Amino acid sequence: MAEPRFVHLRVHSDYSMIDGLAKTGPLVKKAASLGMPALAITDFTNLCGLVKFYGTGHGAGIKPIVGADFHVQCDLLGDEFTELTVLAANNTGYQNLTLLISRAYQRGYGALGPWIDRDWLVEHQEGLILLSGGRKGDVGVSLIRGNMPLVEQCVAFYEEHFPDRYFLELIRTGRQDEEAYLHAAVALAEARGLPVVATNDVRFLDTSDFDAHEIRVAIHDGFTLDDPKRPRNYSPQQYMRSEEEMCELFADIPEALANSVEIAKRCNVTVRLGEYFLPQFPTGDMTTEDFLVMKSKEGLEERLEFLFPDPAVRAEKRPEYDQRLDIELQVINQMGFPGYFLIVMEFIQWSKDNGVPVGPGRGSGAGSLVAYALKITDLDPLEFDLLFERFLNPERVSMPDFDVDFCMEKRDQVIEHVADMYGRDAVSQIITFGTMAAKAVIRDVGRVLGHPYGFVDRISKLVPPDPGMTLAKAFEAEPQLPEIYEADEEVKALIDMARKLEGVTRNAGKHAGGVVIAPTKITDFAPLYCDEQGLHPVTQFDKNDVEYAGLVKFDFLGLRTLTIINWALEMINKRREKNGEGPLDIAAIPLDDKKSFDMLQRSETTAVFQLESRGMKDLIKRLQPDCFEDMIALVALFRPGPLQSGMVDNFIDRKHGREEISYRTCSGSMKA
């Protein structure tokens, strides 16, 4: 294979959020199609796409180079912000890059968003390679202004702290001052012996994407496309050029091309993915495995005494519980998850001890007897024939995932407790990304293109409001859309542009319930993202990527139903106290309480979790549930598949004796 002649070292994906159009996958695919051996993605002050980029890069035979673009401030230029690209040469550099990004967010935003002080580069210099930022870097700004004393001071800083790791960046994309800067930079490089490197400051895949990119930026900045005041910072030439195109463009400065390859060779970061790292739960002198066994057996004893107060009945029932507990403990310890169960046990017990209402258990975790013994859940899995294997299975290795519900008003108290227990540097919530959805992207593109509100509103209203709706699905679901698309050129142009922008990352938010707890600092695993005040940190990796990067996710779900139940209990217990009665124990209410089922059959289920929708109320009236098992069936049946297949009607008719019950076997059918 021929020696590469050029590597792209400055590329934005849609995770930059202020600009950048392509997702990491298509960027890697394009680089591979161009025969490039390596690629850097340098999103603005973030590594949000790193995990996806790293995985797809290696899968496509592309070496992923880890980096980020920054706004930088230094005393020499006062309050002015300049640009800088920082690449990680090794794992120490990757760690320092993570710390720089996190510090930028934790200090709060400036006029242009998060930024770093130039002096921070000195603190975190090991393992970093710098590209000067071209005409927008501190050296570039000073060169264009002809302020040579300032140029000398800037260069001296990098020569002192980043010898052989600072490159004057040369860009030719047809933008203002680029050529003037380039000639001055080349002269400076010759005079001071500074290395130069060529980049194309990539923002999109092809020149045909330029208009879509301009609209994406205008949406973010709040301008219309034809506004004379709209900043025009980009050019159609900022696409992913081929090696041949870059070599032709910089034929007069071959060392700038060669240095891009040399930098790529020097950047060798290994990101550990697919491993799990749990915080150490305090267990005294015992191993985590033995401590889990002890707590589980103690807890099961308490549960059995509650379930079977009669010692004779308890002795009769014990063997199946003991056997199930031993099997589960063996699987949990064998898969390396005892710490996970103990951590969840602790914060749930703390919640109960501190007046924070906790749900009885939801999802596949309710099938674990160990969870029931540890009081993580409050449903006996043996009584309801729940399978542990749905939660944990040695043949399908994945992290256990308890969906733990807390009162919405007090959920944050539990997260605060966890932060106090494991250290605030070790606990964080998780980022989510908002994308340009079908209905919204039509409105946004229409506004930026300057179309009248009524015109845009008419088109967007044709997109059904269903969750997960896409423009492709909308064209199938709404016959008017393809009709007006074919009939009206303006509608066609608007929708074609919306298609290019649909799904592009638009903003960052906070996951509703996900919390990660690291064994050390969060920043050892992922950089942090904060709000404009530098508060409410979240990991820059989303819920899937953060687990792949080694952090374990715990779900702290805020549930309105628990808040309402808590309010009701407070009112009831005030009345009981006046009457000289003790507080009501909600766990003591039997699951076959007749008055409760009478209310249920009347569909009086407003604010009852999973039973309050209009469709569910109609189903309850038809089914007339009279036992807890009927409620289980209700929730299981109220899904699109059973509802559309007629299965629900069959179930109701069989419950009321209007249809004969039969069970299909492999050899045919068998009547009850």
LINTA-V63392 format. One record per residue. SS is DSSP state (H for helix, E for strand, C for the rest). Layout:
<<SS> <SS>>
This chain:
<<C> <C> <C> <C> <C> <C> <C> <C> <C> <C> <E> <C> <C> <H> <H> <H> <C> <C> <C> <C> <C> <C> <C> <H> <H> <H> <H> <H> <H> <H> <H> <H> <H> <C> <C> <C> <C> <E> <E> <E> <E> <C> <C> <E> <C> <C> <C> <C> <C> <H> <H> <H> <H> <H> <H> <H> <H> <H> <H> <C> <C> <C> <E> <E> <E> <E> <E> <E> <E> <E> <E> <E> <E> <C> <H> <H> <H> <C> <C> <C> <C> <E> <E> <E> <E> <E> <E> <E> <C> <C> <H> <H> <H> <H> <H> <H> <H> <H> <H> <H> <H> <H> <H> <H> <H> <H> <C> <C> <C> <E> <C> <C> <E> <C> <C> <E> <E> <C> <C> <H> <H> <H> <H> <C> <C> <C> <C> <E> <E> <E> <E> <C> <C> <H> <H> <H> <C> <H> <H> <H> <H> <H> <H> <H> <C> <C> <C> <H> <H> <H> <H> <H> <H> <H> <H> <H> <H> <H> <H> <H> <H> <C> <C> <C> <C> <E> <E> <E> <E> <E> <E> <C> <C> <C> <C> <C> <C> <H> <H> <H> <H> <H> <H> <H> <H> <H> <H> <H> <H> <H> <H> <H> <C> <C> <C> <E> <E> <E> <E> <C> <C> <E> <C> <E> <C> <C> <H> <H> <H> <H> <H> <H> <H> <H> <H> <H> <H> <H> <H> <H> <H> <C> <C> <C> <C> <C> <C> <C> <C> <C> <C> <C> <C> <C> <C> <C> <C> <C> <E> <C> <C> <C> <H> <H> <H> <H> <H> <H> <H> <C> <C> <C> <C> <H> <H> <H> <H> <H> <H> <H> <H> <H> <H> <H> <H> <H> <C> <C> <C> <C> <C> <C> <C> <C> <C> <C> <E> <C> <C> <C> <C> <C> <C> <C> <C> <C> <C> <H> <H> <H> <H> <H> <H> <H> <H> <H> <H> <H> <H> <H> <H> <H> <H> <H> <H> <H> <H> <C> <C> <C> <H> <H> <H> <H> <H> <H> <H> <H> <H> <H> <H> <H> <H> <H> <H> <H> <H> <H> <H> <H> <H> <H> <H> <H> <H> <C> <C> <H> <H> <H> <H> <H> <H> <H> <H> <H> <H> <H> <H> <H> <H> <H> <H> <C> <C> <C> <C> <E> <C> <C> <C> <E> <C> <H> <H> <H> <H> <C> <H> <H> <H> <H> <H> <C> <C> <C> <C> <C> <C> <C> <C> <C> <C> <C> <C> <C> <C> <H> <H> <H> <C> <C> <E> <C> <C> <E> <C> <C> <C> <C> <C> <C> <E> <E> <E> <E> <E> <C> <C> <C> <H> <H> <H> <H> <H> <H> <H> <H> <H> <H> <H> <H> <C> <H> <H> <H> <E> <E> <E> <E> <E> <E> <E> <E> <E> <C> <C> <H> <H> <H> <H> <H> <H> <H> <H> <H> <H> <H> <C> <C> <C> <C> <H> <H> <H> <H> <H> <H> <H> <H> <C> <C> <C> <C> <C> <C> <C> <C> <C> <C> <H> <H> <H> <H> <H> <H> <H> <C> <H> <H> <H> <H> <H> <H> <H> <H> <H> <C> <H> <H> <H> <H> <H> <H> <H> <H> <H> <H> <H> <H> <H> <C> <C> <C> <E> <E> <E> <E> <E> <E> <E> <E> <E> <E> <E> <E> <E> <C> <C> <C> <C> <H> <H> <H> <C> <C> <C> <E> <E> <C> <C> <C> <C> <C> <C> <C> <C> <E> <E> <C> <C> <C> <H> <H> <H> <H> <H> <H> <C> <C> <E> <E> <E> <E> <E> <E> <E> <E> <E> <H> <H> <H> <H> <H> <H> <H> <H> <H> <H> <H> <H> <H> <H> <H> <H> <H> <H> <H> <C> <C> <C> <C> <C> <C> <C> <H> <H> <H> <C> <C> <C> <C> <C> <H> <H> <H> <H> <H> <H> <H> <H> <C> <C> <C> <C> <C> <C> <C> <C> <C> <C> <C> <C> <H> <H> <H> <H> <H> <H> <H> <H> <H> <H> <C> <C> <C> <C> <H> <H> <H> <H> <H> <H> <H> <H> <H> <H> <C> <C> <H> <H> <H> <H> <H> <H> <C> <H> <H> <H> <H> <H> <H> <H> <H> <H> <C> <C> <C> <C> <C> <C> <E> <E> <E> <E> <C> <C> <E> <E> <E> <E> <C>>
